[in-house]
Amino acid sequence: MINFVLKLSFFRNQAHKLGILLLCTIISIMIAILVTVPQTTGYELSIYDAYPIYFWVLLMCSITCGIIILVQQAFSEKRSRLWAVGFFVIIFTNLIILLLPVIRGYVVLGRGDVLTHIGYIKEILYTAHFSSNFYPAIHILTATLSSMTGLTPELLAELVPVTFTVFYMISVYIFARAFSSHRGQVLLIAAFGCLLLFRHENIMLAPSVQCFYMLPFVLFLFLKAQTSTKRQCHFLTLIVSLSAIPFLHPGEGTIFLILTFLSFSLAIWFHRWNNHLKQIDLFSSLKHLPIFYTCLVLFTIWFIWFSYTSTFSEAIAYVWNQLLYPTNETTAMEYFTILDNGNLSIFKTIRIFLNMVGQVAIYCLVGSVVIIYLLKKFIFDRIKISFQQFNFAVLFIIFSVLLFIAFFST
């Protein structure tokens, strides 16, 4: 029996070594392809045609192997550092994907708003100030980096979004470690938090997107400010981060964060009222008062800054006009009209839907199944669930309702 266990352990270690060797081989081949394929010399219609098909297959295999390692380690009873290999492989492969426009030698990636943001950056570089810019933080940061490194604003407009995307993935992991003491939960969150879900927004210079990528880190600081032994240090870092959020984007980015804190407050209120929640996790130590102070700081800075800009009056006028004179066409009707004019078959419509928001639809479907399961346990079976599960269930439900209202209302 002992010999069998030893042999099984030996074969398992050998399998891990072979897996790591295979991953190193895949990554080496991808790097070799990137080095040997010359940069583009003109306008490129599709970046997919620039590399052989097996390059994209290797990319998918690399990410899949990284996720498999993290999932396997999440359910493994034996602790090891192998999960770090999977996490690194996913991050590195994502970096290759995100940096492909830079590797190909693209002068500018994107149009419209991206060119406007590059113009804001150059305005700061040439005049040392900004005008009519109500989200200057990302432009000031990029202009400072350009002055310090000598890199062009066009190149930094491709590198800064990549940096924020990687920062978001790492923040998801450290936030998961902060609120969950279960190693398996942390690794599963890291595995599914490292996927590139946001399409071109992952590589697009857009203040609202970069503001959203700050969310996991802000929530990490918010939690550590109440549960860590170094609360003052985390609280000061939280205040600095909250102060920067409205200047990153005073619109949906800041409002999204405020709604998140309000959702936490609602979950805590329900937790005080109901006794069918476990009391053993860190989230149960959160209080109403710190959340109130956090929302107050964020709202005060947001209101002072946003009300100073001309966009504030325009936004108030738009909301007021929509309340008094609502338009007849909703967002859903607009999409249905476009599909109807296209005369597409059901198969093509489903294919377009999956290509555009397929990954988000899958996540929402999985999330809905999990929420229904938790609510069944909580309401009908009267089984106690952890407060963190209930808290994020409330968050998911609130934002799903808001999304539904926004999609089907005028």
Helices and strands as residue ranges (DSSP letters): H 2-36, G 48-50, H 53-75, H 82-98, H 100-103, H 113-127, H 137-149, H 153-179, H 183-193, G 199-203, H 207-212, H 215-227, H 231-248, H 252-273, E 277-278, G 282-285, H 288-308, H 310-324, H 331-342, H 346-375, I 376-380, E 385-386, H 387-408
